[in-house]
């Protein structure tokens, strides 16, 4: 009994880390590793700290507004204009009171995102996508491992915050009972301090949870970003082009370059040959270059084509095997002849010019 191994099965497994291009593409779509718990914890911490700092001013402003309502507004005649004036004034006062907290909330939200993912602005997540309302995909998201982890995390946060609240109340239970025998100001001051301790403790606990949550979110993100070997190959094809098409394009470029080169052969002064394998078309024009330069070169079939064109245009061909081979390997089309070949090429050109001079006599 023989077992057939399908390598395509393994090729489809997502075992490879995401490429920089995929990361960049997903980032443009707004898909990044980010913990909402970090945002929430930082937001709560800074907003609560702001509330503590500006709390007295807010309380004082609210108290003044309350007194003003019952000392001045109560004597006003109730009309549409006076009611509008009262509510407008109250709205402005409340906006001024809450402005520091709102500003800090915005700064905290932006800072938390910058800490995690840097600057990112995208509208991809706002685009309509039928997959988002697909009931099958929705059911998969609801019953996925990620949803289960989020559920466990939420339950853990509720239990943890509840435990912290219970513990702080438990250790302060005696003082709480004693507030029944104190004045209202002392009782309010005591409960305010206990509340501050509870909230700060809960926020610190949420910060620790958010650190673990960020680690999980990054792990889950990297897992979902993994690619199969076939994915990487397809991405490379899309970036560089299909190898077959790419080779065809290069072949086309070579053909164009060859045709351009062949069109320059009739302008050559001499063709140096192997005689069968190599052909180098040389031209000397002091207006173009200070030394002879190569108009065309070729090997085998290309060399044969150069010689055919040269013959058709009565261009002298000189056989020099070592020179032809050396020039072919040492220089490219358009290059000036290297200094070490000056003497050999000069002798050939002198010979060609003598032949042309004799033929013109």
Beta strands, then each sheet from edge to edge (+ up, - down):
strand 1: 270-273
strand 2: 278-283
strand 3: 293-299
strand 4: 316-319
sheet 1: 3+ 2- 1+ 4+
end
